[in-house]
């Protein structure tokens, strides 16, 4: 019998984002149009996967390898490409160009996130992607279990920069690991996951960067709380760090109806501990996400930004429209 299924799984999303703010009394608008294409193929224990993204504001997202010469209004990138072999649920091996497994990097897709904008710590503390390999797996025991990732290779940037446009792509040696504990608390939570993530980078033979993070995912009934914290001790020479970069966010959400969600988030990032007043940013946001059908998301969000300590805050309004497509 001939199968009607397409030989390659095709998915992706089309996204529009608009950010408007009163940046120090100047009315400013930012718009982004993007399209993502995911190609996957599973052959027995092998899985091949690649993600491509075309973006009208390529400097906004530091992730990815440019496939065409960068233009101010267009960037075409390879975001991820890997092959995965499954020995068992508890032992899988992956190699290629893969995301550093922070929560937001692995779940950053506009078709699934409830917020329009990404957290401030995203792309600013942990590197975004890695050219190398990863061993990972899951093991469950009744209502609980663990998930783990151990990885190594060359990460995406050699130096951390405060501005996303300054990200480097030559790569630094990196090795890291993450452990997620799925706590058996079904009598109190539907989901309660706690994670610890550690990464060591070697930008040169003289110095290194030590980075760690923690994550929390808690769900109960219609309520979910998502939180991440990341801390980096940078340019460590002979055991002494030059400066610290760190940040966190906490994001509660509530499912009002099957199609309507309310979400809020508090963000903070401190780019450089040597200049704390000038390099600290905070943001408070609240909004709604409406999904009239599963493939469509409409997002509205109000934001308050504090770019520097002691400077006037400014306010913004963001909107997003996302269409997800899938060809199995």
C-alpha positions, -999 to 999 in steps of 0.1 A, spaced: 0 0 0 14 34 -9 17 59 19 2 94 14 24 110 40 50 135 29 86 121 30 98 150 51 80 166 81 76 203 74 65 229 100 72 265 110 55 298 116 50 332 101 52 360 126 47 397 129 57 418 159 53 455 165 68 474 195 59 510 201 73 530 230 76 566 243 114 563 246 122 595 265 93 613 249 102 602 214 75 580 197 94 550 183 81 520 164 99 487 157 84 461 134 96 426 127 84 402 100 98 367 102 92 333 87 106 300 101 109 266 84 115 234 103 125 202 83 125 168 101 129 132 91 128 101 113 143 68 102 141 41 128 163 54 157 177 83 137 162 118 136 174 146 113 162 182 120 170 217 107 155 251 114 158 281 91 146 317 97 142 347 75 139 379 94 134 416 85 154 427 116 184 403 117 202 422 144 173 416 168 181 379 173 217 370 177 211 333 172 219 316 139 244 313 111 238 336 81 233 317 49 232 348 27 250 381 30 234 401 58 213 431 48 198 458 72 163 446 64 168 409 57 187 381 73 184 344 63 198 321 90 203 285 99 191 284 135 197 247 142 207 216 124 214 182 140 212 145 138 199 125 169 203 88 176 181 72 202 195 42 221 167 44 246 146 71 263 174 75 289 203 77 263 203 97 232 232 112 213 229 144 192 255 162 170 254 193 149 245 229 155 222 228 186 208 253 210 223 257 244 195 241 265 183 270 286 146 269 289 138 300 267 162 290 239 145 256 236 109 271 239 114 305 223 91 300 193 66 327 188 39 301 180 42 287 215 52 315 238 26 336 255 46 368 254 56 390 224 91 398 234 118 375 248 132 379 284 161 403 288 185 376 299 179 357 267 211 359 245 228 380 272 241 356 298 242 321 284 254 317 248 226 308 224 239 278 203 267 253 201 285 235 172 293 202 188 276 172 205 252 164 233 242 134 253 207 135 268 179 115 281 149 111 304 141 86 331 108 85 350 99 68 383 62 69 389 51 105 390 86 119 391 118 116 372 149 133 358 161 147 325 197 155 317 219 171 290 257 170 288 273 189 259 305 203 245 319 220 214 322 256 201 296 281 212 283 309 190 301 340 204 336 346 217 327 376 238 295 387 255 283 421 244 256 443 259 241 450 225 227 422 205 242 437 173 277 431 188 274 394 192 304 375 177 302 342 159 338 328 158 331 305 187 348 296 220 353 262 235 325 253 259 314 224 280 282 222 301 254 202 316 219 205 328 198 184 352 160 187 354 142 171 383 105 163 378 93 164 413 65 139 422 40 165 437 8 155 418 -13 161 449 -2 198 449 10 205 413 2 191 379 39 199 370 68 209 392 102 209 375 134 223 389 166 226 369 203 234 374 225 244 345 263 248 345 285 260 316 323 267 313 336 287 284 372 292 272 374 323 250 412 321 251 440 302 267 444 329 294 408 332 307 375 314 311 339 322 319 318 303 345 281 304 340 253 288 359 215 290 358 184 277 376 149 272 363 114 266 378 83 254 360 52 250 382 16 243 369 -16 239 388 -51 239 373 -51 270 351 -20 287 366 16 284 355 47 300 369 79 300 348 112 315 362 149 315 351 180 329 368 214 331 351 248 342 365 281 346 347 315 352 362 334 366 331 370 369 321 384 347 350 422 350 351 442 330 377 410 325 397 398 361 398 368 372 377 368 406 360 331 412 363 297 396 367 267 395 344 234 381 356 197 384 353 164 367 359 127 367 350 95 354 366 65 349 344 31 339 359 2 331 335 -35 322 338 -57 304 313 -89 324 314 -106 302 288 -95 274 265 -84 301 240 -75 331 261 -45 335 284 -33 363 307 4 366 312 27 389 332 65 390 335 92 408 355 126 409 340 160 422 351 195 420 336 228 434 349 252 435 320 284 446 338 289 447 376 316 473 371 291 498 359 259 486 377 240 519 375 246 523 337 242 487 327 211 474 346 178 471 329 144 461 342 110 455 325 75 448 337 49 436 313 13 423 312 -7 411 283 -32 387 267 -27 359 242 -57 348 222 -57 316 201 -90 315 181 -77 283 165 -46 263 175 -26 275 145 -31 313 152 -19 334 181 -28 371 187 -8 388 214 -12 422 231 12 434 258 19 466 278 54 472 291 74 495 314 111 497 310 139 511 333 170 512 312 193 527 338 191 533 375 180 569 382 168 575 347 132 581 337 112 550 328 95 546 295 64 527 284 57 506 255 29 486 238 36 454 218 15 433 195 21 400 178 4 379 152 16 343 145 5 316 122 18 280 126 18 255 98 26 218 98 28 191 71 33 157 87 
